[in-house]
Amino acid sequence: MLDINFYRKFDDVLDDIKKGKIQTREDCGKALKSIMSDHPVVYNIETTNRCNMRCKMCPRTTMMTRKIEDIDRETFLNVVDQIQPHSKEDWALWKTYCEKKYGISEDDVASENHFFLYIISKVIQLHGYGDPLLDKHMEEYVRILHEKGFESYFSCNPANIDFESTFKMMDAGLNYIKYSIESVDDNIHKQIRGERSNFTDSYQSILKVLDYKKKNDLNTTVVITMLDLNRRNQKEDYDKLLEAFKDLDVYIYLKSEDCQWYRKDFHGTKSIHWSEICKHPWMTMTIKSNGEAAMCMEDFNNEIVFGNVREQSLYDIWHGEKYEKFRNMHLNHACNMKCNEQCDMKLIGELFD
């Protein structure tokens, strides 16, 4: 989820900076603090950092060194018990805001920015640096979220589809499941995602998932994405993917690549999320598979950690000294911070440089 109220009000802070009403980093920090929610909004819960793929564009493949583990049931429940879904009133304000600022309505066709504004903003995201299909507790987690009024979503590799567990998750109320497909050519797909995956088998598995959804009149939205990796014949390959899923009940779009700093191949982005100033230090919290509250899901090695939800409440972590120090580092555009070296997003402190 996003703190959609903070997100909307953040624009007012930016306007005051441009108009000269906010002239110092200190005043900016006070302004952001005044619109920050007293209780944290959780962006994602990484239920596992276990993965059997070798994706060439993922830092996990070559740079992640932290221990492989799954979140325990008690920790998951503890986190969910401390958060709330958006109210209908807040969501109505959010929709008006998105239509006015971005010209994108909730009823528009699928796109990466529609997905960010109207799906990412409201769901509890259940993935991080792992594949949730490898977590044997996912059905229960989805059911818990559904019963508490949250919408659930995760991205996964279709090569890992287990029909029995996937169908159980759909029956439990899973709202969105995203399958990543990098090419309709099996060999190219393997070059990008690793030897365990290919298009042909993945496509047939997704068709079975869609058939189960239709036969049982379920509400799970099946999302298909291809990453824009700036590779040769990318457009032609994506057009073939569109053709393969033509007239099928899927939400499909071409996604800008995350983490372009890592690939040393910055080819730009069409994503609102990656184009705008980072709001996360004041807007959302990420929970990792070991219970640590980290700066965001992009921190693949948990290098910036503010506490552990097994030992502290979300509220105490959110208002703790470590979080405050991190926010001040963003404001001061600290040169020795990981966010400057291993992220493509801009920091608000850059406006005062």
CORSUL-V181155 format. One record per residue. N is the residue number from 1. SS is DSSP state (a for helix, b for strand, c for the rest). PHI is phi as a letter, one per 40 degrees, with the letter a starting at -180 (* if undefined). Layout:
n:N ss:SS phi:PHI
n:N ss:SS phi:PHI
This chain:
n:1 ss:c phi:*
n:2 ss:c phi:b
n:3 ss:c phi:c
n:4 ss:a phi:c
n:5 ss:a phi:c
n:6 ss:a phi:c
n:7 ss:a phi:d
n:8 ss:a phi:c
n:9 ss:a phi:c
n:10 ss:a phi:d
n:11 ss:a phi:c
n:12 ss:a phi:c
n:13 ss:a phi:c
n:14 ss:a phi:c
n:15 ss:a phi:c
n:16 ss:a phi:c
n:17 ss:a phi:c
n:18 ss:a phi:c
n:19 ss:c phi:c
n:20 ss:c phi:g
n:21 ss:c phi:c
n:22 ss:c phi:b
n:23 ss:c phi:b
n:24 ss:c phi:b
n:25 ss:a phi:c
n:26 ss:a phi:c
n:27 ss:a phi:c
n:28 ss:a phi:c
n:29 ss:a phi:c
n:30 ss:a phi:c
n:31 ss:a phi:c
n:32 ss:a phi:c
n:33 ss:a phi:c
n:34 ss:a phi:c
n:35 ss:a phi:b
n:36 ss:c phi:c
n:37 ss:c phi:c
n:38 ss:c phi:c
n:39 ss:c phi:b
n:40 ss:c phi:c
n:41 ss:c phi:b
n:42 ss:b phi:c
n:43 ss:b phi:c
n:44 ss:b phi:a
n:45 ss:b phi:b
n:46 ss:c phi:c
n:47 ss:c phi:c
n:48 ss:b phi:a
n:49 ss:c phi:b
n:50 ss:c phi:c
n:51 ss:c phi:a
n:52 ss:c phi:b
n:53 ss:c phi:c
n:54 ss:c phi:b
n:55 ss:c phi:c
n:56 ss:c phi:c
n:57 ss:c phi:c
n:58 ss:c phi:b
n:59 ss:a phi:d
n:60 ss:a phi:d
n:61 ss:a phi:c
n:62 ss:a phi:b
n:63 ss:c phi:b
n:64 ss:c phi:c
n:65 ss:c phi:b
n:66 ss:c phi:c
n:67 ss:c phi:c
n:68 ss:c phi:c
n:69 ss:c phi:a
n:70 ss:b phi:b
n:71 ss:c phi:c
n:72 ss:c phi:c
n:73 ss:a phi:d
n:74 ss:a phi:c
n:75 ss:a phi:c
n:76 ss:a phi:d
n:77 ss:a phi:c
n:78 ss:a phi:d
n:79 ss:a phi:c
n:80 ss:a phi:c
n:81 ss:c phi:c
n:82 ss:c phi:b
n:83 ss:c phi:b
n:84 ss:c phi:b
n:85 ss:c phi:c
n:86 ss:c phi:c
n:87 ss:c phi:c
n:88 ss:a phi:c
n:89 ss:a phi:c
n:90 ss:a phi:c
n:91 ss:a phi:c
n:92 ss:a phi:c
n:93 ss:a phi:c
n:94 ss:a phi:c
n:95 ss:a phi:c
n:96 ss:a phi:c
n:97 ss:a phi:c
n:98 ss:a phi:c
n:99 ss:a phi:c
n:100 ss:a phi:c
n:101 ss:a phi:c
n:102 ss:a phi:b
n:103 ss:c phi:g
n:104 ss:c phi:b
n:105 ss:c phi:b
n:106 ss:c phi:c
n:107 ss:c phi:c
n:108 ss:c phi:c
n:109 ss:c phi:c
n:110 ss:c phi:c
n:111 ss:c phi:a
n:112 ss:a phi:c
n:113 ss:a phi:c
n:114 ss:a phi:c
n:115 ss:a phi:c
n:116 ss:a phi:c
n:117 ss:a phi:c
n:118 ss:a phi:b
n:119 ss:a phi:b
n:120 ss:a phi:d
n:121 ss:c phi:c
n:122 ss:c phi:b
n:123 ss:b phi:c
n:124 ss:b phi:c
n:125 ss:b phi:c
n:126 ss:c phi:b
n:127 ss:c phi:b
n:128 ss:c phi:a
n:129 ss:c phi:b
n:130 ss:c phi:a
n:131 ss:c phi:b
n:132 ss:a phi:d
n:133 ss:a phi:c
n:134 ss:a phi:c
n:135 ss:c phi:c
n:136 ss:c phi:c
n:137 ss:c phi:c
n:138 ss:a phi:c
n:139 ss:a phi:d
n:140 ss:a phi:c
n:141 ss:a phi:c
n:142 ss:a phi:c
n:143 ss:a phi:c
n:144 ss:a phi:c
n:145 ss:a phi:c
n:146 ss:a phi:d
n:147 ss:a phi:c
n:148 ss:c phi:c
n:149 ss:c phi:g
n:150 ss:c phi:c
n:151 ss:b phi:c
n:152 ss:b phi:b
n:153 ss:b phi:a
n:154 ss:b phi:a
n:155 ss:b phi:b
n:156 ss:b phi:a
n:157 ss:c phi:b
n:158 ss:a phi:c
n:159 ss:a phi:c
n:160 ss:a phi:c
n:161 ss:c phi:c
n:162 ss:c phi:b
n:163 ss:a phi:c
n:164 ss:a phi:c
n:165 ss:a phi:c
n:166 ss:a phi:c
n:167 ss:a phi:c
n:168 ss:a phi:c
n:169 ss:a phi:c
n:170 ss:a phi:c
n:171 ss:a phi:c
n:172 ss:c phi:c
n:173 ss:c phi:h
n:174 ss:c phi:d
n:175 ss:c phi:c
n:176 ss:b phi:a
n:177 ss:b phi:b
n:178 ss:b phi:b
n:179 ss:b phi:b
n:180 ss:b phi:c
n:181 ss:c phi:b
n:182 ss:c phi:c
n:183 ss:c phi:a
n:184 ss:c phi:c
n:185 ss:c phi:c
n:186 ss:a phi:d
n:187 ss:a phi:c
n:188 ss:a phi:c
n:189 ss:a phi:d
n:190 ss:a phi:c
n:191 ss:a phi:c
n:192 ss:a phi:c
n:193 ss:a phi:b
n:194 ss:c phi:h
n:195 ss:c phi:c
n:196 ss:c phi:c
n:197 ss:c phi:b
n:198 ss:c phi:a
n:199 ss:a phi:c
n:200 ss:a phi:d
n:201 ss:a phi:c
n:202 ss:a phi:c
n:203 ss:a phi:c
n:204 ss:a phi:c
n:205 ss:a phi:c
n:206 ss:a phi:c
n:207 ss:a phi:c
n:208 ss:a phi:c
n:209 ss:a phi:c
n:210 ss:a phi:c
n:211 ss:a phi:c
n:212 ss:a phi:c
n:213 ss:a phi:d
n:214 ss:a phi:c
n:215 ss:a phi:c
n:216 ss:c phi:b
n:217 ss:c phi:f
n:218 ss:c phi:c
n:219 ss:c phi:c
n:220 ss:c phi:c
n:221 ss:b phi:c
n:222 ss:b phi:c
n:223 ss:b phi:b
n:224 ss:b phi:b
n:225 ss:b phi:b
n:226 ss:b phi:b
n:227 ss:b phi:c
n:228 ss:b phi:c
n:229 ss:c phi:c
n:230 ss:c phi:f
n:231 ss:c phi:c
n:232 ss:c phi:c
n:233 ss:c phi:g
n:234 ss:a phi:d
n:235 ss:a phi:c
n:236 ss:a phi:c
n:237 ss:a phi:c
n:238 ss:a phi:c
n:239 ss:a phi:c
n:240 ss:a phi:c
n:241 ss:a phi:c
n:242 ss:a phi:d
n:243 ss:a phi:c
n:244 ss:a phi:c
n:245 ss:c phi:b
n:246 ss:c phi:d
n:247 ss:c phi:g
n:248 ss:c phi:c
n:249 ss:c phi:c
n:250 ss:c phi:b
n:251 ss:b phi:b
n:252 ss:b phi:b
n:253 ss:b phi:a
n:254 ss:b phi:c
n:255 ss:b phi:b
n:256 ss:b phi:c
n:257 ss:c phi:c
n:258 ss:c phi:c
n:259 ss:c phi:f
n:260 ss:a phi:c
n:261 ss:a phi:d
n:262 ss:a phi:c
n:263 ss:a phi:c
n:264 ss:c phi:f
n:265 ss:c phi:a
n:266 ss:c phi:c
n:267 ss:c phi:b
n:268 ss:c phi:g
n:269 ss:c phi:a
n:270 ss:c phi:b
n:271 ss:c phi:c
n:272 ss:a phi:d
n:273 ss:a phi:d
n:274 ss:a phi:c
n:275 ss:a phi:c
n:276 ss:c phi:c
n:277 ss:b phi:c
n:278 ss:c phi:c
n:279 ss:c phi:b
n:280 ss:a phi:d
n:281 ss:a phi:d
n:282 ss:a phi:b
n:283 ss:a phi:b
n:284 ss:c phi:a
n:285 ss:b phi:b
n:286 ss:b phi:b
n:287 ss:b phi:b
n:288 ss:c phi:c
n:289 ss:c phi:c
n:290 ss:c phi:c
n:291 ss:c phi:g
n:292 ss:b phi:c
n:293 ss:b phi:c
n:294 ss:b phi:b
n:295 ss:c phi:c
n:296 ss:c phi:a
n:297 ss:c phi:c
n:298 ss:c phi:c
n:299 ss:c phi:c
n:300 ss:c phi:c
n:301 ss:c phi:b
n:302 ss:c phi:f
n:303 ss:c phi:c
n:304 ss:c phi:b
n:305 ss:b phi:b
n:306 ss:b phi:b
n:307 ss:b phi:i
n:308 ss:b phi:b
n:309 ss:c phi:c
n:310 ss:c phi:c
n:311 ss:c phi:b
n:312 ss:c phi:b
n:313 ss:c phi:c
n:314 ss:a phi:d
n:315 ss:a phi:c
n:316 ss:a phi:c
n:317 ss:a phi:c
n:318 ss:a phi:d
n:319 ss:c phi:b
n:320 ss:c phi:c
n:321 ss:a phi:c
n:322 ss:a phi:c
n:323 ss:a phi:c
n:324 ss:a phi:c
n:325 ss:a phi:c
n:326 ss:a phi:c
n:327 ss:a phi:c
n:328 ss:a phi:c
n:329 ss:a phi:c
n:330 ss:a phi:c
n:331 ss:a phi:c
n:332 ss:c phi:c
n:333 ss:c phi:f
n:334 ss:c phi:d
n:335 ss:c phi:c
n:336 ss:c phi:c
n:337 ss:c phi:c
n:338 ss:a phi:d
n:339 ss:a phi:c
n:340 ss:a phi:c
n:341 ss:a phi:c
n:342 ss:c phi:b
n:343 ss:c phi:a
n:344 ss:c phi:c
n:345 ss:c phi:c
n:346 ss:b phi:c
n:347 ss:c phi:b
n:348 ss:a phi:c
n:349 ss:a phi:c
n:350 ss:a phi:c
n:351 ss:a phi:c
n:352 ss:a phi:b
n:353 ss:c phi:c
